[in-house]
Amino acid sequence: MRYQQVGLTAHDADRATPGFTLITRLRGHAAYLVDMAGEVVHEWHLPDQPGDLVYMLPGGRLLATAHVHDDSLFPGETHSRFEGGVGPVLRGGTGGAIREYDWDGTLLHEYINREQHHDARKLPNGNYLHIGWEIMPADAARRVIGGREGTEHNGNIYGDYLNEVTPDGEVVWEWHFHQEEIEKYPLCPACYRNEFAHANACFPMENGDVMLSFRRINAVAIVDRATSRFRWYHRDESWGHQHDCQMLDNGNILIFANGIHGGEMPASRVVEFSPETGETVWEYKGSPPYTFFSPHISGAQRLSSGNTLICEGQWGRVFEVTPDGEVVWEYVSPFFDPLPGDAGETNMMFRSYRYAADSPEIGGRLGNP
């Protein structure tokens, strides 16, 4: 559905969690902080379209990935769907640059890696953690199970890697999926074979390990920092190609379950589950379920109040729900940008975050929300 009303559509001041919400134009060139009344109180103008992730750092800074790829990363791609054995385009999530801006929008630092995609994080030691694409070695690609036969890209399969790099770009730690036991992780039968796994989130954990979300295999995994191998893995086909993943303070994991390629009517959920048992301990879904659905992008954030901020990315909708699933704040992005060709306009967002007025990120710069 497309929402007919934009801006603030709901606000229960007694139960919503005060703060400022970061709204990003996924197809545009700006990021905004909006207050609880839905008013823009600060903005950054970005020179390039975001490469998906945009979030705040302490000190009022903004970290933004940027879409600066050139066509050489995926040679031969001239179309958006599989045609005649060439293979489909890998465009969703492409980035290429990680940039930091100060509160006033001045560029402080830039790191370029044209293979970067989807997610990147600034680590406490000042390094960057990011996901990248690489062509899988032929022996590993031959072991990929599943997917739609014949949909490799020019005979190749792209795989994911993780890099930790210094601000100067020196790689100090890495992980490559093709070094895992590929046969254990079959692709969804409905997915193309141009890409294996499709990481869309990297979440650095306090002990240095990294949690990853893999869309095309319906799985979340944790990479051990010491061994650069999986130490934990969980797959759930009911998630329907999830996005986002984060370890909560209670030890559970929160994801956005997009809900596609399933047998029932498509519908999204936000799921909190136990990593020990795999059991779902909390979820949010629409009523009826099909009224909440974003087939791609999207995410969720557990707030300090216990409420959950949800980004229904396809529709540019950000809303806050209580543990009982009641909507206590809702905002639909009024910022629309053109899609390629004659596809119309979109207000899509990859993720959205809320920051308290006294948080290290806002630091009292905006007063009360």
C-alpha positions in Angstrom: 0.0 0.0 0.0 1.0 3.6 -0.3 0.1 5.8 2.6 -2.1 8.7 1.8 -0.9 10.9 4.6 2.7 11.9 5.2 4.5 13.4 8.1 3.4 12.8 11.7 0.3 10.5 11.8 0.2 9.4 15.4 1.8 10.5 18.7 0.9 9.3 22.2 3.1 11.6 24.3 2.6 9.6 27.5 3.8 6.3 26.0 6.2 7.3 23.1 9.9 7.4 23.8 11.2 11.0 23.5 14.0 11.7 21.1 14.9 12.7 17.6 14.4 10.3 14.7 16.9 10.1 11.8 15.1 10.0 8.4 17.2 9.3 5.3 16.3 9.7 1.6 17.5 6.4 0.2 17.1 7.7 -3.4 18.0 11.3 -2.5 20.8 13.3 -1.1 19.8 14.3 2.5 19.3 13.0 6.0 17.0 14.7 8.6 16.4 14.7 12.3 12.7 15.1 13.2 11.3 15.7 16.6 8.4 14.0 18.2 6.0 16.5 16.5 7.4 15.4 13.1 9.2 18.7 12.5 12.6 18.7 10.8 15.0 20.2 13.4 18.3 19.4 11.7 19.5 18.2 8.3 22.6 17.1 6.3 22.9 17.5 2.6 24.9 14.6 1.1 26.8 14.8 -2.2 25.8 11.2 -3.3 22.8 8.9 -2.9 23.3 6.8 0.3 24.7 3.3 -0.2 22.0 2.3 2.3 23.3 2.8 5.9 23.2 6.3 7.5 23.5 6.7 11.3 24.8 9.1 13.9 28.1 8.9 15.8 28.9 10.5 19.2 29.7 14.2 19.0 26.9 15.0 16.6 28.7 13.4 13.6 27.0 11.5 10.8 28.3 8.3 9.2 26.9 7.7 5.7 27.7 5.1 3.2 27.5 6.5 -0.4 26.6 5.0 -3.7 29.8 5.8 -5.7 30.2 2.5 -7.7 31.4 2.4 -11.2 30.2 -0.3 -13.6 33.4 -2.2 -13.5 32.4 -4.0 -10.3 29.8 -6.0 -12.2 31.0 -6.1 -15.8 28.5 -6.8 -18.5 25.4 -5.7 -16.5 23.1 -3.7 -18.7 19.7 -4.9 -17.5 17.7 -5.4 -14.3 16.5 -9.0 -14.7 17.9 -12.3 -15.9 18.3 -12.5 -19.6 19.9 -15.2 -21.8 22.4 -16.6 -19.3 24.2 -13.3 -18.5 22.7 -12.9 -15.0 20.8 -10.3 -13.1 22.2 -7.0 -11.8 23.5 -6.7 -8.2 22.5 -3.1 -7.6 20.5 -3.2 -4.3 22.7 -2.0 -1.5 25.7 -0.9 -3.5 27.8 1.6 -1.8 31.5 2.2 -2.3 32.3 5.0 0.2 32.1 5.4 4.0 32.0 9.1 5.0 31.9 11.0 8.2 30.4 14.5 8.5 30.3 16.9 11.4 27.1 18.5 12.8 27.3 21.3 10.2 27.8 18.9 7.3 31.6 19.3 6.8 33.2 16.1 5.5 35.7 14.9 8.1 36.8 11.6 6.6 36.3 9.4 3.6 37.2 5.7 2.9 36.7 4.3 -0.6 36.2 0.7 -1.4 34.0 0.1 -4.5 33.1 -3.4 -3.2 31.4 -2.1 0.0 27.7 -2.7 0.2 24.7 -2.4 2.6 26.3 -1.9 6.0 29.3 -0.3 7.7 30.1 0.6 11.3 32.5 2.8 13.1 34.2 0.7 15.8 35.3 2.0 19.3 38.9 1.8 18.2 38.3 4.2 15.3 38.4 1.6 12.6 35.6 0.8 10.1 33.8 -2.5 9.8 32.1 -3.1 6.4 30.6 -5.8 4.2 32.0 -6.2 0.7 31.3 -8.2 -2.5 33.9 -10.4 -4.3 33.8 -13.0 -7.0 33.9 -16.4 -5.3 36.7 -18.7 -6.2 35.6 -21.3 -8.8 35.9 -24.2 -6.5 33.7 -22.5 -3.9 31.2 -21.4 -6.5 30.8 -25.0 -7.7 29.7 -26.0 -4.2 26.9 -23.4 -4.0 23.6 -25.4 -3.6 20.2 -24.0 -4.6 18.9 -21.0 -6.4 17.6 -20.7 -9.9 19.6 -22.8 -12.3 21.6 -20.8 -14.9 21.3 -17.4 -13.2 25.0 -16.8 -12.4 26.4 -13.5 -13.6 28.7 -14.2 -16.6 29.4 -17.6 -15.1 30.4 -16.1 -11.7 28.8 -16.0 -8.3 29.5 -13.0 -6.0 30.1 -13.7 -2.3 30.3 -11.6 0.8 33.4 -10.7 2.9 33.9 -8.6 6.0 36.8 -6.2 6.5 38.0 -4.2 9.4 40.1 -1.3 8.1 41.9 1.5 9.7 40.9 5.1 8.8 43.8 4.9 6.3 42.4 1.8 4.7 44.7 -0.8 6.1 42.9 -4.2 6.4 43.5 -5.5 10.0 41.0 -8.3 10.1 38.9 -10.1 7.5 36.4 -12.9 7.0 35.3 -14.5 3.7 32.1 -16.6 3.3 33.7 -18.8 0.6 36.0 -20.2 3.3 33.1 -21.6 5.2 31.5 -25.0 4.5 29.4 -23.7 1.6 27.3 -26.9 1.3 25.7 -26.2 4.7 24.1 -23.0 3.5 21.8 -23.6 0.4 20.3 -20.7 -1.4 16.5 -20.2 -1.4 15.2 -21.9 -4.5 13.5 -18.7 -5.7 16.8 -16.7 -5.6 19.2 -16.0 -8.4 22.6 -17.6 -8.3 24.4 -14.4 -9.2 25.1 -13.9 -5.5 25.6 -16.2 -2.6 24.0 -15.4 0.8 23.6 -11.6 0.4 24.7 -10.1 3.7 22.7 -7.0 4.5 23.7 -6.2 8.1 26.9 -6.4 10.2 26.5 -5.9 13.9 29.7 -5.6 16.0 29.5 -7.3 19.3 31.1 -6.2 22.6 33.6 -9.1 22.5 34.8 -8.3 19.0 32.7 -11.0 17.2 30.4 -9.8 14.4 26.8 -10.8 13.8 25.6 -10.9 10.1 22.2 -11.2 8.5 22.1 -13.2 5.2 19.0 -12.5 3.1 19.2 -15.2 0.5 19.7 -18.1 3.0 17.3 -16.8 5.7 20.0 -16.9 8.3 21.8 -14.9 11.0 25.3 -16.0 12.0 28.1 -14.8 14.3 31.7 -14.7 13.1 34.3 -15.5 15.7 36.9 -12.8 15.8 39.8 -15.1 16.7 39.1 -17.8 14.1 37.4 -15.8 11.4 34.8 -18.6 11.2 31.2 -19.0 12.2 30.8 -19.9 15.9 27.0 -19.7 15.8 24.4 -19.9 13.0 20.6 -20.0 12.9 18.3 -20.3 9.9 14.5 -19.8 9.8 12.7 -20.0 6.5 9.6 -18.3 8.0 11.6 -15.0 8.2 11.2 -14.6 4.4 14.6 -13.0 3.7 15.2 -10.8 6.7 17.1 -7.6 7.2 18.9 -6.0 10.1 20.1 -7.9 13.2 21.1 -6.8 16.6 22.0 -8.4 20.0 19.7 -6.9 22.7 20.8 -6.3 26.3 18.7 -9.3 27.4 20.8 -11.6 25.1 18.1 -12.1 22.5 18.4 -11.1 18.8 16.1 -8.7 17.0 15.5 -8.8 13.2 13.1 -7.5 10.6 11.5 -10.5 8.9 10.5 -9.3 5.4 8.2 -12.2 4.7 8.7 -13.0 1.0 9.1 -16.3 -0.9 6.8 -18.0 1.6 3.7 -20.1 1.0 1.2 -17.7 2.6 0.2 -14.2 1.8 3.3 -11.9 2.1 3.5 -10.1 5.4 6.4 -8.7 7.5 7.2 -9.2 11.2 9.7 -7.9 13.7 11.0 -10.9 15.6 12.9 -11.2 18.8 14.2 -14.7 19.4 16.5 -16.6 21.7 19.9 -17.5 20.1 20.1 -20.5 22.4 16.8 -22.1 21.5 15.7 -20.3 18.3 12.4 -19.7 20.0 10.5 -16.4 19.2 10.0 -14.6 22.4 8.3 -11.5 21.0 7.1 -10.3 17.6 5.2 -7.5 16.0 3.0 -8.1 13.0 0.1 -6.2 11.4 -3.5 -6.7 12.1 -4.4 -8.3 9.7 -0.8 -9.4 9.0 -0.8 -8.2 5.3 -1.2 -4.6 6.4 2.4 -4.5 7.5 4.7 -5.5 4.6 8.0 -4.4 3.2 9.5 -6.9 0.8 13.0 -5.5 1.1 15.2 -3.1 3.2 13.8 -2.1 6.6 14.8 -2.6 10.2 14.0 -2.2 13.9 15.6 -0.6 17.0 14.8 -1.6 20.6 14.4 1.7 22.6 15.4 2.4 26.2 11.8 2.4 27.2 11.3 -1.2 26.0 9.3 0.0 23.0 10.5 -0.8 19.5 11.1 1.6 16.6 10.3 0.0 13.3 11.2 1.2 9.8 8.9 -0.2 7.2 11.3 0.8 4.5 9.4 0.2 1.3 6.8 2.8 2.3 9.0 5.3 4.1 7.1 4.6 7.3 8.7 4.8 10.8 6.6 3.9 13.8 7.0 3.0 17.5 5.2 0.2 19.2 4.8 -0.9 22.8 5.6 -4.4 24.0 1.9 -5.1 23.5 2.1 -4.0 19.9 0.3 -0.7 20.2 1.4 2.1 17.9 2.3 5.2 19.9 4.2 7.2 17.3 4.1 7.1 13.5 5.7 9.2 10.8 5.6 8.7 7.0 8.5 10.4 5.1 7.3 13.3 3.0 10.5 13.2 1.0 10.0 11.6 -2.4 12.7 11.1 -5.1 12.4 9.8 -8.6 13.1 6.2 -9.5 14.9 5.3 -12.7 13.0 5.5 -16.0 9.2 6.0 -15.6 8.9 4.1 -12.4 7.5 7.1 -10.4 8.7 8.3 -7.1 9.7 6.7 -3.8 10.2 7.7 -0.1 12.0 4.5 0.8 14.3 4.2 3.7 16.9 1.5 4.6 16.7 2.0 8.4 15.8 4.7 10.9 17.2 5.4 14.3 16.0 7.4 17.4 18.4 9.3 19.6 17.6 10.8 23.0 18.2 14.6 23.5 21.0 13.8 26.0 22.5 10.9 24.0 26.2 11.1 23.0 25.0 11.6 19.4 22.7 14.6 20.0 24.5 15.9 23.1 21.9 18.5 24.0 22.3 20.3 20.7 18.5 20.4 20.0 17.0 20.9 23.4 13.9 18.9 24.3 12.3 16.8 21.5 
